[in-house]
């Protein structure tokens, strides 16, 4: 996924770049290999992550225990479509840990449309992240109502979904129908315990993936343990031809009629 670079001895603390794929970096920090992004807002921290300066460039370490996207990279993610100029729709930004690193990666020529419905965490997201980063468009809205995202002005390259709802896959599909470009990528975090606490997580993962197969080429499924228990992330590439749609309230009502 990343090319090796030989940049030893860059500073007296032995902090150096081990790998660089132009949008994410592996650094040696305090004797350990750490994932990092180049800080779009130098000096600004989001979640008390370590700031490391190498050859005049500031990097933010990216904690896999705080970010499921980082966890997927640590666990062997193959395709990483987040690049300079990427446009991203992010459902469930919470307080902004992961979205801040995506903001670093896409730069000021890309855009993250960040959707969050919970008012308390949305305030933290606005105060700690969105107010400092011009490439983030905050949307305080329910992810079940994508037709009410009046701030999303264009189709996006990636839809990233991290919401704790039993119908999370259906929500992801409906958002992709409206906003994801053909051949764009879906990153869907499946939280098995939010869907059914009584079932085997593997069975839940299989069932949710099946809902996607009519409209996405499934590229990879990654179990996020040990960073997140009973979580997986599914990476799919959108075909633009949705064979699965969730029933409308009217359809559900009619199906119950004799």
Secondary structure, 3 states (H helix, E strand, C coil): CCEECCCCCCCCCCCEEEEECCCCEEEEECCEEEEEEECCCCCCCCCCCCEEEECCEEEEECCCCCCHHHHHHHCCCCCCCCCCCCEEEEECCCCCHHHHHHHHHHCCCCEEEEEECCHHHHHHHHHHCHHHCCCEEEEECCCCCHHHCCCCCCCEEEEEECCCCCCHHHHHHHHHHHHEEEEEEEEEEEEHHHHCCCCCHHHHHHHHHHHHCCCEEEEEEEECCCCCCCEEEEEEEECCCCCCCCCCHHHHHHHCCC
